[in-house]
Structure formats: structure tokens, C-alpha cells
Amino acid sequence: MTIQEAQNQIIEEFAMFDEWMDKYEYIIELGNNLEEFGEKNKTPSNLIQGCQSRVWLNGEMENGKIIFTADSDAIITKGIIALLVKILSNRTPEEVMNANLFFIEKIGLRENLSPTRANGLVSMIKNMKAYGLAFNSMIK
Amino acid sequence: MINIAKIKSDFPILQQKIYGKDLVYLDSGATTQKPVQVIEKIKQVYSEINSNIHRGVHLLSNKSTEEYENARKTVKEFINAKSTKEVIFTKGTTEAINLVAFSFGELFVNEADEILIAETEHHSNIVPWQMMCKRKKGKLKVIPAKENGEFDIEKFKALLNPKTKLVAVAHVSNSLGIINPIEEIIDEAHKFGAKVLIDGAQAVQHLKVNVQKLNCDFYAFSGHKIYAETGIGVLYGKEDILEKLPPYQGGGDMIKTVSFEKTEYADLPLKFEAGTANYVGAISMSEAIKYINNIGLSEIQKHETDLLNYATEKLSEIDGLKIIGKSKHKTSAISFTLKNIHHYDAGLILDKLGIAVRTGTHCAEPAMKHFGITGTIRASFAMYNTKEDVDKLIAGINKVKIMLS
């Protein structure tokens, strides 16, 4: 499945919910089910600090693809991270680098995209892409 | 008796629905909403008299100047300054503090001199002093707060010494709503010849401020937190000190004559008002003050105290809810945490219920560190809030708890 297709699938899933409550409940569930990040990875260098919530992100290369793991102290943020991981993990650095992420707005979570203080989601995407860039230059 | 229904109806923004629900606005600590009287005044200024002040010879410029200078008089009376020379219009509290940090620092702070601030200050009353101390090689010292977040007067006294040049504390802490004992702080600081700046951003809309009685040297506040426009604020300063201080910025209204050899600065207060002043903002602030005065600050305070007590009582009944910064001396802001629930998650869910609260560190990271937390949920009230708003908040929190646990 391409990044584009993965996003379309998520958009489709969210289209089933009429109520914001159901959307959030689903996101909370995704957050709770996100793969264990591991305390040892909660290093300052993996921390993306925002005014609202903290996010930890780690990326490692396996067989030419980036495996992302992440965590947050806020569960809704964590749920959205789960979506990002679903879309961007297990992709080549080039795919990550060039990903056009349109799903967040489409699923009605625009308020999570505030560029400055909201929750580091924008910085999170930036950081994921930075991993893509870094790994890409390493393999070249 | 204060008529809250009438007051609420004066604020157009409060009449709207958010996600189909009545808006419950509990973020007045960040900014207050504007009454129709202020909005209409701004409209009137732009439709009828808008013209640059202090320059034109024409009728509109004269009218505009007159309203701007009348606004200064309104502010002077509002805080009981001795003279309009002591009322400087700024962009807001932050600029007022930066002005003092620059101009006062330039003249009075030398190497190893000390500036004292409180641990619970917000960043606007921390960073300007850090910058000043770096520039002038001064020392920034922090007055530790008591465990509950209250100002610790004993620790403060122990820090005072002849090297203390200035003490900068908030009248009311933004993150906790605690009222600091500023009368005592000012008296103690003066014993050592230190000057005192009071950050009144969270105070003037709730408490009657009398700068002469307080005897503070500087007092700063913002228009947007007292029901006026954004981009306008006030620095009060004692005239004799302001006379001595060098200007903060150059250009526009702050000069008397300019030649390439020498510039003569304007008299107070214009010396500190470089560039085209935000005259519309100043006029809107004057209108907001008139609105407040019509209702009466003591009436407003009584209503807000009632709300605070009611909210404190109701919130305390919620299992797992912890109020941060408990004190008998508070204005209408309550910060709290919920056990095992992140403030950001709570804020997002409350938002969907039409309830606007502030979450996070409230630009007071050291204060959060003091309590060992990463942030709080803050409900801050203004005169237009009702017990019904509090009830909706309580119901909202219960919903948050169901969804997140």
C-alpha cells in the first residue's frame, strides 16, 4: 500500500464517524494500542517538546526501510501519532521525505495542526521527514 | 446588584454556538471578550475621526489627538496616577516590561547588581530581565515560592540587599490566580532602595489598583485583558524616575527636535511613545475602562469571588481532580490537574463541548516545574461568566473522565 493509499484508507475509516466523540474514541483506542515505545528510548534527543504535550520519536533503518516508533504523554496525541506511524513507518527514506500528508485535515483534526504550540504534531511530521532526509543521505 | 444577564448580552461573541453548543468561555486570563460598547467605539473611530495624532493641523487629527489624550486621562484616573505624564501607552504588558528592563537597566544596573523576580512569574516577566542582566552583567535572582505557590515573603526578605536594584513581580500570577502581597513586597524593597515593577496583567480587571497608595515605581498591564483591543497596554511609572530614564525606542513622537548632530527628546509621556501610537487601541481601552467603571470594580470583584468559590467547591468534589496553587488570596482563575489524564486531552474534549479553557504551561514553565507537573487545565473567569458556566465545566470534566479512563 502506498502512502497515498494508506491515507485514503484512514480518511475512509473516519468518514464512518458522524460524531466527534466517536472520532476521538477511536483515536484514543489507537493511542492505547500503539506499540510499546520502551522507556530506554525516552531520551532527550528523541523528545519533541511542545507547550501542550510531549512526543518521543525514534527511527531506525531495517532492510532499507525506516521503522518509526513513538510515544506521547497525551493520549489523543498518541493516537494521531499511531496514524502517522501507520502511514510513514516501514517506508523507504525517499518515500518518507517526499510524503504529502493530507489526511489530518481531511479527517477533521485540523485543530491539532497549530504550527506553534499546540502539541508538536507539526514538528513531529518535520522530524519524521528529517529522519527520511538523514537516512537517505546515508544510503547515497 | 450586578446584572450578569445584561452584561453577558453586551458581549456578542458569547451569543454564538460552538460545535452547536452554547459557548462557555473560561479563558479570560488569556484574553477577555469585548463588549459591544468597545466594538462600536472602534467602529466609530474608524468611521468618523480616524486620523494620525499629534501631527495634523486639521480637524480630524485634532479630534483623534483629543480622544487619545483623553484616554490617557481615563487610565490615569483608573489607576490613580498623579499625572498623565506617568501613563505611557505601550503595545501591552510585555512591551511595558521590556521598556523598563531596557531603559532602567541602561541607567541604573551595573555589573553584579541584582534583579529579583518570583518563581511563579510568566515568561514575559522573566525573559526581559534575563536579557537585561546579560547586557548589563547583572544577576537575576529568583524568589522561591512556597509549596502551595504563594509568594514567600521571608525568602524574599532574605534575598534583598543593597545590590538589589529592581524587584519585578506579578500582582496576580497568571497560571495560579494567586494574589501576591505586593504592598509588603514594595515596602520591603524600598527599604533597600530597590525599585519595584508590578506586572498587573492579571489584576486590573479584577481588583481596584491605586498606584499612589501602593507606592510601586512601575505598574504594567494590557488592554486586551481588560475588555479592550489587543496591541495596547500601559506602563505606569513614577514621574521622577521616568524623567531620568533614557528612551526605549527612537523615532516619531518621542522627539522634540532632530538634527544630525543632536536629537532632543520629547517630554513625558511622549518620550517613550516612539512611532505612531496605537491611538485606536488607547481609545478602545478608555471605552473598556468606562464600561468597567459603570458596573463598578467592587461589584465585579464580588461576583467573580462568588464564582471562584463556587467553582472551587464544585471542582473539589470531583474525584482525582487536584487544584494547583491553593490559596485564600486569589482572583478568578483556577488551575487543576486530573489524575491519569493529560491536560491536552482534556482541553481537546472540553473544546468539543463548547468549553474554552487554557491548557499547558501557561507560559510559566518554572511555575509548573515548581509543582513537578507538565501543565494544568486553567479555567479563568470574567465578569460575564455565570454559575451555569461552572456547572457546564463540571459536566464537561465528568465527560472527559468517562472518555479517557
Interface residues (C-beta under 8 A of the other chain):
Chain A: W20 M21 Y24 E25 I28 C51 Q52 S53 R54 D73 A74 I75 I76 T77 E111 N112 R117 N119
Chain B: Y19 H342 H343 Y344 D345 G347 L348 I349 D351 K352 T359 G360 T361 C363 T374 G375 M403 L404
